[in-house]
């Protein structure tokens, strides 16, 4: 149709041109040149048919808009809205954080963070409801998040073991305690003893506090000063609780192996929290011993010393274990509760009889279990009290005594407790625990020394 339309337009244009020329010829006095006259008679020719076309598409003669179907008005697009509330835009927050330095108080840090006195008082009350603020010490940290105008939004206090107490400002002040979910990892190491166990562990990058545990376990069996010639190798296996790369709390010993004078001393600590350890010599059970305070620091030994309160030299009839107030105190051997109460400078005391001639005394306790009664039987590792500072004490600690026929003896060298504990020991289970501990140590050490030890054992 377009070809025909174009041809018609050309024909009309030619006719108009011819008429114009004829009118010009009529009006002109001069004759028209023959070339111009022939040009005026020219008419356009129709288009030639296309050549070499296999398919010829014939369009309808009348394809006009009025022939198109009536589609009606187009529908409007429908916009779908999500059925959820529009989130409010939170204002930007600025964060201030700093560790507590020696001599600083919580109020001082909150003041430095920009909190007004009323806010500081509210925060102190909220934190104090969840944590004893008297236990704050250097290394704890305070973090304050505030809006751009200085209004506090959250105050967070990070304390020991990764615990964080958080105060949130709102219509009402709210407090929450966030405790981490640590991963328990098992580690192994070895140290060569040249001067002391403490120095050897420290040099090897192993927690030096393990020397206290070893002194408690082997102090009554091995004379470290006389029997160690130097060059002995100590191999240890221990557990740590970690959150990411940070260690939470104190590590716990699981296994120790030390060869002295041709004898191999090994100690296996349980993983059930009872603290009841088994000591082996050359692969045989020597004794079962429960530490009175798990992981505590041995702060004072048996013998004459300068009294920390009175200042004079007098006999120290037991050993002291420094630990935080409230730390569980455990019976070191099976026996029967003989006394619960107060004894002068000892403060709150629990005494346990082991047979007819041996008694253990646990002094300066802050509390005793409500269900613990005189005459009750207890096993090694049972909790019989909590560390405190009752009586004559300079700070929280356990004073632990062993009396034989009423006379004090060195708790780290008395064999009667070992005999009492051995009566409850199952040698088959104990030897099985030893084999498992050896295998786990060798697996974690992964060294040729560990393989040699396994072959020798």
C-alpha positions as CSV (number, residue, x, y, z in Angstrom):
1,X,0.0,0.0,0.0
2,X,2.9,2.3,0.7
3,X,4.2,1.8,-2.8
4,X,0.9,2.8,-4.3
5,X,0.6,5.8,-2.1
6,X,4.1,7.0,-3.1
7,X,3.2,6.5,-6.8
8,X,0.1,8.6,-6.4
9,X,1.9,11.4,-4.7
10,X,4.5,11.4,-7.5
11,X,1.7,11.5,-10.2
12,X,0.0,14.4,-8.5
13,X,3.3,16.3,-8.2
14,X,3.9,15.7,-11.9
15,X,0.4,17.0,-12.9
16,X,0.9,20.2,-10.8
17,X,4.3,20.7,-12.5
18,X,2.8,20.2,-15.9
19,X,0.0,22.7,-15.2
20,X,2.4,25.3,-14.0
21,X,4.5,24.9,-17.1
22,X,1.4,25.2,-19.4
23,X,0.3,28.3,-17.6
24,X,3.8,29.7,-17.9
25,X,3.6,29.0,-21.7
26,X,0.3,30.7,-22.0
27,X,1.4,33.8,-20.3
28,X,4.9,34.0,-21.9
29,X,5.4,35.8,-25.1
30,X,8.5,33.7,-25.9
31,X,8.2,30.2,-27.4
32,X,8.9,27.3,-24.9
33,X,12.1,25.4,-25.6
34,X,11.6,21.9,-26.9
35,X,13.6,20.3,-23.9
36,X,11.4,22.1,-21.4
37,X,8.3,21.2,-23.2
38,X,9.3,17.5,-23.2
39,X,10.1,17.7,-19.5
40,X,6.7,19.0,-18.8
41,X,5.1,16.0,-20.4
42,X,7.1,13.5,-18.1
43,X,5.0,11.2,-16.0
44,X,6.3,8.9,-13.2
45,X,6.3,5.2,-13.9
46,X,5.0,2.6,-11.5
47,X,7.6,0.7,-9.4
48,X,9.1,-2.4,-10.9
49,X,8.3,-5.7,-9.3
50,X,11.1,-6.9,-7.0
51,X,13.4,-9.5,-8.5
52,X,14.6,-12.9,-7.0
53,X,12.1,-12.8,-4.2
54,X,10.9,-16.3,-3.0
55,X,8.1,-15.1,-0.8
56,X,5.9,-12.2,-1.5
57,X,3.8,-10.9,1.4
58,X,0.6,-9.2,0.3
59,X,-0.7,-6.6,2.7
60,X,-4.4,-5.9,2.9
61,X,-5.6,-3.0,0.8
62,X,-7.2,-1.3,3.8
63,X,-5.4,-1.6,7.0
64,X,-6.7,1.5,8.8
65,X,-7.0,2.3,12.4
66,X,-10.8,2.1,12.3
67,X,-10.5,-1.6,11.3
68,X,-8.5,-2.4,14.5
69,X,-10.5,-4.3,17.3
70,X,-11.8,-2.2,20.1
71,X,-9.6,-3.2,23.1
72,X,-11.3,-0.8,25.5
73,X,-9.4,1.2,28.1
74,X,-6.2,-0.3,29.5
75,X,-6.4,-1.4,33.1
76,X,-4.5,0.5,35.8
77,X,-1.4,-1.2,37.3
78,X,-2.1,-2.4,40.8
79,X,0.7,-1.7,43.4
80,X,1.2,-4.3,46.1
81,X,2.2,-3.2,49.5
82,X,4.1,-5.4,52.0
83,X,2.0,-6.1,55.1
84,X,4.7,-5.0,57.6
85,X,5.4,-1.8,59.6
86,X,7.9,0.7,58.4
87,X,11.0,0.4,60.5
88,X,12.0,3.4,62.5
89,X,15.3,4.9,61.8
90,X,17.6,4.6,64.8
91,X,19.7,7.6,65.7
92,X,23.4,7.2,65.3
93,X,25.3,6.2,68.5
94,X,28.8,7.1,69.7
95,X,30.7,4.6,71.9
96,X,33.0,5.3,74.8
97,X,35.0,2.5,76.4
98,X,37.8,2.1,78.9
99,X,39.4,-0.4,81.3
100,X,39.2,0.3,85.0
101,X,42.6,1.5,86.3
102,X,44.0,1.0,89.8
103,X,42.3,3.3,92.3
104,X,39.4,4.2,90.0
105,X,35.7,3.7,90.8
106,X,32.7,3.0,88.7
107,X,31.3,6.5,89.4
108,X,34.5,8.1,88.2
109,X,34.4,6.2,84.9
110,X,30.8,7.0,84.3
111,X,31.4,10.7,85.0
112,X,34.3,10.6,82.5
113,X,32.0,9.1,80.0
114,X,29.7,12.1,80.3
115,X,26.8,10.7,82.4
116,X,25.0,13.0,84.7
117,X,24.9,12.3,88.4
118,X,21.2,11.0,88.4
119,X,22.1,8.6,85.5
120,X,25.2,7.4,87.3
121,X,23.3,6.6,90.4
122,X,20.7,4.6,88.5
123,X,23.3,2.7,86.6
124,X,25.2,1.9,89.8
125,X,22.0,0.5,91.4
126,X,21.1,-1.5,88.3
127,X,24.6,-3.0,88.0
128,X,24.8,-3.7,91.7
129,X,21.7,-5.7,91.6
130,X,23.5,-8.3,89.3
131,X,27.1,-8.0,90.4
132,X,28.9,-7.1,93.6
133,X,30.6,-3.8,92.7
134,X,33.1,-4.4,95.5
135,X,34.6,-7.0,93.3
136,X,35.5,-4.5,90.6
137,X,39.2,-4.6,89.8
138,X,41.7,-3.3,87.2
139,X,41.1,-5.1,83.9
140,X,37.3,-4.9,84.1
141,X,35.9,-2.5,81.5
142,X,33.0,0.0,81.1
143,X,31.4,0.8,77.7
144,X,28.8,3.6,77.2
145,X,26.8,4.1,74.0
146,X,25.2,7.5,73.7
147,X,23.3,9.5,71.1
148,X,24.8,12.5,69.4
149,X,23.2,14.8,72.0
150,X,24.9,12.9,74.8
151,X,21.9,10.9,76.1
152,X,23.0,7.5,77.3
153,X,21.5,4.4,75.6
154,X,23.4,1.5,77.1
155,X,26.1,1.0,79.8
156,X,28.0,-2.3,79.7
157,X,30.3,-3.6,82.5
158,X,32.6,-6.5,81.4
159,X,33.9,-8.6,84.3
160,X,35.7,-11.9,84.7
161,X,35.0,-15.0,82.6
162,X,33.7,-13.0,79.7
163,X,30.5,-12.1,81.6
164,X,28.9,-8.7,80.7
165,X,26.2,-6.8,82.6
166,X,24.3,-4.4,80.4
167,X,22.0,-1.6,81.4
168,X,19.6,-0.4,78.8
169,X,17.9,3.1,79.0
170,X,14.3,3.3,77.9
171,X,11.0,4.2,79.4
172,X,12.3,2.1,82.3
173,X,15.9,1.1,83.1
174,X,16.4,-2.6,82.3
175,X,19.4,-4.9,83.1
176,X,20.6,-8.1,81.4
177,X,23.5,-10.4,82.1
178,X,25.2,-11.8,79.0
179,X,27.3,-14.9,79.6
180,X,29.4,-16.4,76.8
181,X,29.0,-19.9,75.5
182,X,32.7,-21.0,75.6
183,X,34.3,-23.8,73.7
184,X,36.4,-26.3,75.7
185,X,39.8,-26.9,74.1
186,X,42.4,-29.4,75.1
187,X,46.1,-28.4,75.0
188,X,49.4,-30.1,75.7
189,X,52.9,-29.0,76.4
190,X,56.2,-30.0,77.9
191,X,58.8,-28.2,79.9
192,X,62.4,-29.1,81.0
193,X,63.0,-28.4,84.7
194,X,66.4,-26.8,85.5
195,X,65.7,-24.7,88.6
196,X,62.0,-24.9,89.6
197,X,58.7,-26.2,88.2
198,X,57.3,-22.6,88.2
199,X,60.2,-21.2,86.2
200,X,60.1,-24.2,83.8
201,X,56.4,-23.8,83.1
202,X,56.7,-20.0,82.7
203,X,59.6,-20.4,80.2
204,X,57.7,-23.0,78.2
205,X,54.6,-20.8,77.9
206,X,52.5,-23.1,80.0
207,X,50.3,-21.6,82.8
208,X,52.7,-21.3,85.7
209,X,49.9,-21.7,88.2
210,X,50.0,-25.4,87.5
211,X,53.0,-25.6,89.8
212,X,50.6,-25.1,92.7
213,X,48.5,-28.1,91.6
214,X,51.6,-30.3,91.3
215,X,52.9,-29.2,94.7
216,X,49.5,-30.2,96.2
217,X,49.5,-33.6,94.6
218,X,53.2,-34.6,94.9
219,X,54.4,-32.5,97.8
220,X,54.0,-35.3,100.3
221,X,55.5,-38.0,98.0
222,X,58.4,-36.2,96.2
223,X,61.0,-33.9,97.7
224,X,61.5,-31.6,94.8
225,X,64.6,-30.0,96.2
226,X,66.6,-33.1,97.0
227,X,65.4,-35.6,94.4
228,X,65.4,-33.5,91.3
229,X,68.9,-33.3,89.7
230,X,67.8,-30.9,86.9
231,X,66.9,-31.7,83.3
232,X,63.7,-33.6,84.1
233,X,60.9,-33.3,81.5
234,X,57.4,-32.5,82.7
235,X,54.5,-33.2,80.3
236,X,51.1,-31.7,80.8
237,X,47.6,-31.9,79.4
238,X,45.1,-29.2,80.3
239,X,41.7,-27.8,79.3
240,X,40.8,-24.2,78.6
241,X,37.4,-22.5,78.0
242,X,37.6,-20.1,75.1
243,X,35.4,-17.6,73.3
244,X,37.1,-17.0,70.0
245,X,40.8,-16.4,70.8
246,X,40.1,-15.2,74.4
247,X,40.5,-17.6,77.3
248,X,37.6,-17.6,79.8
249,X,38.4,-18.3,83.4
250,X,41.4,-20.4,84.6
251,X,42.7,-23.5,82.8
252,X,42.3,-26.9,84.5
253,X,44.9,-29.6,84.5
254,X,43.9,-33.0,83.1
255,X,47.1,-35.0,83.2
256,X,50.7,-34.6,84.3
257,X,53.7,-36.9,83.8
258,X,57.1,-36.4,85.5
259,X,60.0,-38.8,85.8
260,X,62.2,-38.4,88.9
261,X,65.0,-40.7,90.0
262,X,64.0,-43.5,87.7
263,X,60.3,-43.5,88.8
264,X,57.5,-42.1,86.6
265,X,54.9,-40.1,88.5
266,X,51.6,-39.5,86.8
267,X,48.4,-37.6,87.9
268,X,45.0,-37.8,86.3
269,X,42.4,-35.1,87.1
270,X,38.8,-35.9,86.3
271,X,36.7,-33.8,84.0
272,X,33.5,-34.0,86.2
273,X,34.5,-31.0,88.4
274,X,35.0,-33.2,91.5
275,X,38.7,-32.3,91.8
276,X,39.4,-35.9,92.9
277,X,42.7,-36.7,91.3
278,X,44.5,-40.1,91.1
279,X,48.3,-40.4,91.5
280,X,50.2,-43.2,89.9
281,X,53.8,-44.4,90.3
282,X,55.2,-46.5,87.4
283,X,51.7,-47.2,86.2
284,X,50.2,-48.3,89.5
285,X,47.7,-46.4,91.7
286,X,49.5,-44.7,94.6
287,X,46.7,-42.6,96.1
288,X,43.4,-40.7,95.3
289,X,43.5,-37.1,96.4
290,X,40.8,-34.4,96.2
291,X,42.1,-30.8,96.3
292,X,40.3,-28.8,99.0
293,X,39.9,-25.8,96.6
294,X,40.1,-26.5,92.9
295,X,42.6,-24.3,91.1
296,X,43.4,-22.1,94.2
297,X,46.8,-20.5,94.9
298,X,48.8,-22.1,97.7
299,X,49.5,-18.9,99.8
300,X,51.0,-20.3,102.9
301,X,52.6,-23.6,103.8
302,X,52.8,-25.7,107.0
303,X,55.5,-24.6,109.6
304,X,56.7,-21.6,111.5
305,X,56.0,-18.2,110.0
306,X,55.4,-14.5,110.8
307,X,51.6,-14.2,111.5
308,X,50.0,-11.9,108.9
309,X,47.7,-10.3,111.5
310,X,49.6,-10.3,114.8
311,X,53.1,-9.9,113.4
312,X,54.8,-12.4,115.7
313,X,56.5,-15.7,114.7
314,X,54.3,-18.7,115.5
315,X,53.5,-22.2,114.2
316,X,51.2,-22.4,111.2
317,X,49.3,-25.6,111.7
318,X,48.0,-26.1,108.2
319,X,48.2,-24.7,104.6
320,X,46.3,-21.7,103.2
321,X,44.7,-21.6,99.8
322,X,43.9,-18.1,98.5
323,X,40.7,-18.0,96.4
324,X,37.7,-15.8,95.7
325,X,35.0,-15.6,98.3
326,X,32.3,-18.3,97.6
327,X,34.7,-20.7,95.8
328,X,33.6,-24.3,96.6
329,X,35.6,-26.2,99.3
330,X,35.7,-30.0,98.9
331,X,36.4,-32.8,101.3
332,X,39.9,-34.3,100.5
333,X,39.0,-37.8,101.5
334,X,36.0,-39.9,102.4
335,X,34.9,-39.6,106.1
336,X,32.2,-38.5,108.5
337,X,31.4,-34.9,109.5
338,X,32.5,-34.4,113.1
339,X,31.8,-30.7,113.7
340,X,30.1,-27.7,112.1
341,X,30.3,-24.3,113.7
342,X,32.6,-21.6,115.0
343,X,36.1,-21.9,116.6
344,X,37.5,-18.5,117.6
345,X,40.1,-17.3,115.1
346,X,39.3,-20.2,112.7
347,X,35.9,-18.6,112.1
348,X,33.3,-20.9,110.6
349,X,34.7,-24.5,110.5
350,X,33.8,-27.9,109.2
351,X,35.8,-30.9,110.6
352,X,35.7,-34.4,109.1
353,X,36.9,-37.7,110.7
354,X,38.8,-40.2,108.5
355,X,39.0,-43.4,110.6
356,X,39.7,-43.2,114.3
357,X,42.9,-41.1,114.4
358,X,42.8,-38.6,111.4
359,X,40.8,-35.5,111.1
360,X,40.7,-32.7,108.5
361,X,39.7,-29.1,109.4
362,X,38.4,-26.5,106.9
363,X,38.4,-23.0,108.4
364,X,37.5,-19.4,107.5
365,X,34.4,-20.6,105.6
366,X,31.8,-18.1,104.5
367,X,29.0,-20.7,104.2
368,X,28.2,-24.3,104.7
369,X,25.6,-26.3,102.7
370,X,22.2,-26.4,104.4
371,X,21.9,-30.1,104.0
372,X,25.3,-30.9,105.6
373,X,24.9,-32.3,109.1
374,X,27.0,-33.6,111.9
375,X,27.5,-37.4,111.6
376,X,26.9,-37.4,107.8
377,X,29.2,-39.4,105.6
378,X,31.0,-37.5,102.7
379,X,33.1,-38.7,99.8
380,X,36.3,-37.2,98.4
381,X,35.3,-34.2,96.3
382,X,32.0,-33.5,98.0
383,X,31.4,-29.8,98.6
384,X,31.4,-29.1,102.4
385,X,31.6,-25.3,102.4
386,X,32.6,-22.0,100.6
387,X,35.8,-20.0,100.8
388,X,35.4,-16.9,103.1
389,X,37.3,-14.7,105.5
390,X,35.6,-15.4,108.9
391,X,37.6,-15.4,112.1
392,X,41.1,-14.0,112.0
393,X,41.9,-13.7,108.3
394,X,43.4,-11.0,106.1
395,X,41.3,-12.0,103.1
396,X,39.3,-14.8,101.5
397,X,41.1,-18.1,101.9
398,X,40.8,-21.6,103.1
399,X,42.9,-22.7,106.1
400,X,43.2,-26.5,105.7
401,X,44.6,-28.7,108.5
402,X,45.2,-32.4,109.0
403,X,45.4,-33.6,112.6
404,X,46.6,-37.1,113.5
405,X,45.8,-38.1,117.1
406,X,45.0,-34.4,117.7
407,X,48.4,-33.1,116.5
408,X,48.7,-31.0,113.4
409,X,50.7,-32.5,110.5
410,X,51.7,-31.3,107.1
411,X,48.7,-31.8,104.8
412,X,50.9,-32.2,101.8
413,X,52.9,-35.1,103.3
414,X,50.4,-37.1,105.3
415,X,49.8,-40.6,104.0
416,X,46.7,-41.5,106.2
417,X,44.4,-39.5,103.9
418,X,45.8,-41.4,100.9
419,X,45.0,-44.7,102.7
420,X,41.4,-43.5,103.4
421,X,40.9,-42.5,99.8
422,X,42.5,-45.7,98.4
423,X,39.8,-47.8,100.1
424,X,37.2,-46.2,97.8
425,X,39.3,-46.4,94.7
426,X,38.5,-48.8,91.8
427,X,41.9,-49.8,90.4
428,X,40.5,-51.1,87.1
429,X,38.7,-47.8,86.4
430,X,41.7,-45.8,87.5
431,X,44.1,-47.7,85.2
432,X,41.6,-47.2,82.3
433,X,41.6,-43.4,83.0
434,X,45.4,-43.4,83.0
435,X,45.5,-45.2,79.6
436,X,43.0,-42.7,78.1
437,X,45.0,-39.7,79.5
438,X,48.3,-41.0,78.1
439,X,46.7,-41.5,74.7
440,X,45.2,-38.0,74.7
441,X,48.5,-36.4,75.8
442,X,50.4,-38.2,73.0
443,X,47.8,-37.2,70.4
444,X,48.0,-33.5,71.4
445,X,51.8,-33.4,71.7
446,X,52.2,-35.0,68.3
447,X,56.0,-35.3,68.8
448,X,58.6,-37.9,68.6
449,X,59.2,-37.5,72.4
450,X,55.5,-38.5,73.0
451,X,55.9,-41.6,70.8
452,X,59.1,-42.6,72.7
453,X,57.2,-42.2,76.0
454,X,54.4,-44.4,74.7
455,X,56.8,-47.2,73.7
456,X,58.5,-47.0,77.1
457,X,55.2,-47.2,79.0
